[in-house]
Amino acid sequence: MIIKFDENAIKNEEVLKLVEPFFKDTPTLESKENIPIIIFQDGVKGAYYVKCSMKAKDASQLFDFNAKLDTGDTFRANRELLLQHNTFKKMLIDASNGREFNDVIVEFNLTYNPNKPLKIWGGQHRSKALSEANTHPDRYHGFRIYFALSTEQRTEIALISNTNISVSNDTFDRMLEETMFGDILRDWCQKVELLDINEDFPDVGSKSDKITVKLARSFIVNFYLGKDVVEKYGGGKIDKIVHEPYLAETGKDRYLAEKTALLDSKYQEIMIEHKNDLLKNKNLLDAGKAFAILHKAQQNAVKTSKGKIKNRKSYRNKALIESILTGWSYVAGILQNDTTRLENHYKVPKTSTKILDPLNAEEMSRFKHEQDKATYRGLGTRSSLRDRQRIAQLFLARSLDPNTSLDKTIMRKAVSQAIALSAFKDGYTQDV
């Protein structure tokens, strides 16, 4: 069997030593018909691959649906399969009726789970359909098989293969995070108990009660931004300036728009500086643990209210609303040098017979300031900068008194303060 490199591919003996035994040991159309094999090389990341055809019954025995970006890691990189989705059901019917699928993207890798060397990166659902379909006669399907990938090349293939509409931004973020910084962020979330031990970030945050990569990044960034504010203005001015908690940019849409796998710039800058001590920074760990306690207290309050609080996800997970999380973390950073107020901030807000949940989610959702438009959806319900500013002011106000509950009075006071400070910052009059 002739195996040769494409004219645009640099000859690589390591790759050749993997390709030759693959075709020797694996039933393919090319092997059967003695069709020459061309080894191609990607022009962007330099990854090597071949194109070939295999029958479903042969290929499915080799499929590994738990592909990993880091071969030494225990966590899978791909999203969960949507086996009840109508699109998958249609694929399964088509496969059973003899439809031929093409361009299934896999990596030949024997370093983990060697009995299943074809690690699926693109076409997970098509591959699953091929595995489950009962086809008569069995047909050949088209595969693109990569060899000797580096972690960077593997990630690039995973990202490119998963930029379709069915892949969530949360899954995309998780893959990119692992490539850029390994498991540091995930380990931090596990250490502060925002994730359980051996638990990964969710595939789709909107369907989960767990913190996402985007939210975890935002928490880290705002803690350090809050500390920077005190260094810049001094502790005496923190209640007299406008605060702007930051929401990390995220998702595959940004990747596609910028044509490169760039992280949010502020997060990347902070991680480059602090990644080596992130898991040892006691102050940051204490902040994360306090926030995890708040999140769990809010969830428990809603779940055990016996119907007195509507058991809505937005109420249970109020702490994970983007404006709440960023505002809370930002204030935690600001108060690092004020032990008393920091302790007040870390205490779960008091509840009562009138306020059953620590974050008073239902009251927040109803809150409107006199200057708000009729369409305003309530405090702590959106991710806009205005809401993040208001939430930061709310937590700052609460940190002044450990006995303060998050009631309408403090909400109105904090929002009025945020509005006034913003107006003062912009200037009441224009220069003549």
LINFENMO-V28810 format. One record per residue. N is the residue number from 0. D_FIRST is the distance of its C-alpha to the first C-alpha in whole Angstrom. Layout:
n->N d_first->D_FIRST
n->N d_first->D_FIRST
This chain:
n->0 d_first->0
n->1 d_first->4
n->2 d_first->6
n->3 d_first->10
n->4 d_first->13
n->5 d_first->16
n->6 d_first->19
n->7 d_first->21
n->8 d_first->19
n->9 d_first->20
n->10 d_first->18
n->11 d_first->18
n->12 d_first->17
n->13 d_first->18
n->14 d_first->16
n->15 d_first->13
n->16 d_first->14
n->17 d_first->15
n->18 d_first->11
n->19 d_first->9
n->20 d_first->11
n->21 d_first->12
n->22 d_first->9
n->23 d_first->9
n->24 d_first->13
n->25 d_first->13
n->26 d_first->13
n->27 d_first->12
n->28 d_first->12
n->29 d_first->9
n->30 d_first->7
n->31 d_first->10
n->32 d_first->9
n->33 d_first->6
n->34 d_first->7
n->35 d_first->6
n->36 d_first->8
n->37 d_first->11
n->38 d_first->13
n->39 d_first->17
n->40 d_first->20
n->41 d_first->23
n->42 d_first->26
n->43 d_first->29
n->44 d_first->28
n->45 d_first->25
n->46 d_first->23
n->47 d_first->19
n->48 d_first->17
n->49 d_first->14
n->50 d_first->15
n->51 d_first->13
n->52 d_first->15
n->53 d_first->16
n->54 d_first->19
n->55 d_first->23
n->56 d_first->23
n->57 d_first->20
n->58 d_first->20
n->59 d_first->24
n->60 d_first->24
n->61 d_first->22
n->62 d_first->25
n->63 d_first->27
n->64 d_first->30
n->65 d_first->32
n->66 d_first->30
n->67 d_first->31
n->68 d_first->32
n->69 d_first->33
n->70 d_first->31
n->71 d_first->34
n->72 d_first->36
n->73 d_first->37
n->74 d_first->38
n->75 d_first->35
n->76 d_first->35
n->77 d_first->34
n->78 d_first->37
n->79 d_first->38
n->80 d_first->37
n->81 d_first->39
n->82 d_first->39
n->83 d_first->42
n->84 d_first->42
n->85 d_first->42
n->86 d_first->39
n->87 d_first->37
n->88 d_first->38
n->89 d_first->37
n->90 d_first->34
n->91 d_first->34
n->92 d_first->36
n->93 d_first->33
n->94 d_first->30
n->95 d_first->32
n->96 d_first->32
n->97 d_first->29
n->98 d_first->28
n->99 d_first->25
n->100 d_first->25
n->101 d_first->23
n->102 d_first->23
n->103 d_first->23
n->104 d_first->23
n->105 d_first->22
n->106 d_first->21
n->107 d_first->19
n->108 d_first->22
n->109 d_first->23
n->110 d_first->26
n->111 d_first->28
n->112 d_first->28
n->113 d_first->25
n->114 d_first->25
n->115 d_first->24
n->116 d_first->22
n->117 d_first->21
n->118 d_first->25
n->119 d_first->26
n->120 d_first->27
n->121 d_first->28
n->122 d_first->28
n->123 d_first->30
n->124 d_first->32
n->125 d_first->29
n->126 d_first->27
n->127 d_first->30
n->128 d_first->31
n->129 d_first->27
n->130 d_first->28
n->131 d_first->32
n->132 d_first->31
n->133 d_first->31
n->134 d_first->29
n->135 d_first->29
n->136 d_first->26
n->137 d_first->24
n->138 d_first->22
n->139 d_first->19
n->140 d_first->20
n->141 d_first->19
n->142 d_first->19
n->143 d_first->19
n->144 d_first->18
n->145 d_first->19
n->146 d_first->18
n->147 d_first->21
n->148 d_first->24
n->149 d_first->27
n->150 d_first->30
n->151 d_first->31
n->152 d_first->28
n->153 d_first->28
n->154 d_first->31
n->155 d_first->31
n->156 d_first->28
n->157 d_first->30
n->158 d_first->33
n->159 d_first->31
n->160 d_first->30
n->161 d_first->33
n->162 d_first->36
n->163 d_first->36
n->164 d_first->40
n->165 d_first->39
n->166 d_first->39
n->167 d_first->42
n->168 d_first->43
n->169 d_first->44
n->170 d_first->40
n->171 d_first->39
n->172 d_first->42
n->173 d_first->41
n->174 d_first->37
n->175 d_first->38
n->176 d_first->41
n->177 d_first->39
n->178 d_first->37
n->179 d_first->40
n->180 d_first->42
n->181 d_first->40
n->182 d_first->42
n->183 d_first->46
n->184 d_first->47
n->185 d_first->46
n->186 d_first->48
n->187 d_first->51
n->188 d_first->51
n->189 d_first->51
n->190 d_first->53
n->191 d_first->56
n->192 d_first->55
n->193 d_first->54
n->194 d_first->51
n->195 d_first->51
n->196 d_first->49
n->197 d_first->46
n->198 d_first->46
n->199 d_first->44
n->200 d_first->45
n->201 d_first->45
n->202 d_first->43
n->203 d_first->45
n->204 d_first->49
n->205 d_first->51
n->206 d_first->50
n->207 d_first->51
n->208 d_first->54
n->209 d_first->52
n->210 d_first->52
n->211 d_first->49
n->212 d_first->47
n->213 d_first->49
n->214 d_first->52
n->215 d_first->51
n->216 d_first->51
n->217 d_first->54
n->218 d_first->56
n->219 d_first->55
n->220 d_first->55
n->221 d_first->59
n->222 d_first->60
n->223 d_first->59
n->224 d_first->61
n->225 d_first->64
n->226 d_first->64
n->227 d_first->64
n->228 d_first->67
n->229 d_first->69
n->230 d_first->69
n->231 d_first->69
n->232 d_first->72
n->233 d_first->74
n->234 d_first->74
n->235 d_first->78
n->236 d_first->76
n->237 d_first->73
n->238 d_first->76
n->239 d_first->77
n->240 d_first->73
n->241 d_first->71
n->242 d_first->68
n->243 d_first->64
n->244 d_first->62
n->245 d_first->58
n->246 d_first->55
n->247 d_first->52
n->248 d_first->50
n->249 d_first->47
n->250 d_first->44
n->251 d_first->41
n->252 d_first->43
n->253 d_first->44
n->254 d_first->40
n->255 d_first->40
n->256 d_first->43
n->257 d_first->42
n->258 d_first->38
n->259 d_first->38
n->260 d_first->38
n->261 d_first->42
n->262 d_first->44
n->263 d_first->48
n->264 d_first->49
n->265 d_first->52
n->266 d_first->50
n->267 d_first->48
n->268 d_first->51
n->269 d_first->52
n->270 d_first->49
n->271 d_first->49
n->272 d_first->52
n->273 d_first->53
n->274 d_first->49
n->275 d_first->50
n->276 d_first->53
n->277 d_first->53
n->278 d_first->53
n->279 d_first->56
n->280 d_first->58
n->281 d_first->61
n->282 d_first->62
n->283 d_first->59
n->284 d_first->59
n->285 d_first->62
n->286 d_first->62
n->287 d_first->59
n->288 d_first->60
n->289 d_first->63
n->290 d_first->61
n->291 d_first->60
n->292 d_first->63
n->293 d_first->64
n->294 d_first->61
n->295 d_first->62
n->296 d_first->65
n->297 d_first->65
n->298 d_first->62
n->299 d_first->65
n->300 d_first->68
n->301 d_first->66
n->302 d_first->65
n->303 d_first->68
n->304 d_first->71
n->305 d_first->71
n->306 d_first->71
n->307 d_first->73
n->308 d_first->70
n->309 d_first->68
n->310 d_first->64
n->311 d_first->62
n->312 d_first->59
n->313 d_first->61
n->314 d_first->64
n->315 d_first->62
n->316 d_first->59
n->317 d_first->62
n->318 d_first->61
n->319 d_first->58
n->320 d_first->59
n->321 d_first->58
n->322 d_first->61
n->323 d_first->62
n->324 d_first->60
n->325 d_first->60
n->326 d_first->64
n->327 d_first->64
n->328 d_first->61
n->329 d_first->63
n->330 d_first->66
n->331 d_first->65
n->332 d_first->64
n->333 d_first->67
n->334 d_first->70
n->335 d_first->68
n->336 d_first->71
n->337 d_first->74
n->338 d_first->74
n->339 d_first->76
n->340 d_first->74
n->341 d_first->71
n->342 d_first->72
n->343 d_first->74
n->344 d_first->70
n->345 d_first->68
n->346 d_first->71
n->347 d_first->70
n->348 d_first->72
n->349 d_first->75
n->350 d_first->75
n->351 d_first->78
n->352 d_first->80
n->353 d_first->79
n->354 d_first->76
n->355 d_first->74
n->356 d_first->70
n->357 d_first->70
n->358 d_first->69
n->359 d_first->71
n->360 d_first->68
n->361 d_first->70
n->362 d_first->73
n->363 d_first->70
n->364 d_first->69
n->365 d_first->72
n->366 d_first->73
n->367 d_first->74
n->368 d_first->76
n->369 d_first->79
n->370 d_first->77
n->371 d_first->74
n->372 d_first->73
n->373 d_first->73
n->374 d_first->70
n->375 d_first->69
n->376 d_first->67
n->377 d_first->69
n->378 d_first->68
n->379 d_first->65
n->380 d_first->63
n->381 d_first->61
n->382 d_first->59
n->383 d_first->61
n->384 d_first->63
n->385 d_first->66
n->386 d_first->65
n->387 d_first->64
n->388 d_first->67
n->389 d_first->69
n->390 d_first->67
n->391 d_first->68
n->392 d_first->71
n->393 d_first->72
n->394 d_first->70
n->395 d_first->72
n->396 d_first->75
n->397 d_first->75
n->398 d_first->74
n->399 d_first->78
n->400 d_first->79
n->401 d_first->77
n->402 d_first->80
n->403 d_first->78
n->404 d_first->76
n->405 d_first->74
n->406 d_first->77
n->407 d_first->78
n->408 d_first->80
n->409 d_first->78
n->410 d_first->75
n->411 d_first->78
n->412 d_first->79
n->413 d_first->75
n->414 d_first->74
n->415 d_first->78
n->416 d_first->77
n->417 d_first->74
n->418 d_first->75
n->419 d_first->78
n->420 d_first->76
n->421 d_first->73
n->422 d_first->76
n->423 d_first->78
n->424 d_first->75
n->425 d_first->74
n->426 d_first->78
n->427 d_first->81
n->428 d_first->82
n->429 d_first->81
n->430 d_first->82
n->431 d_first->84
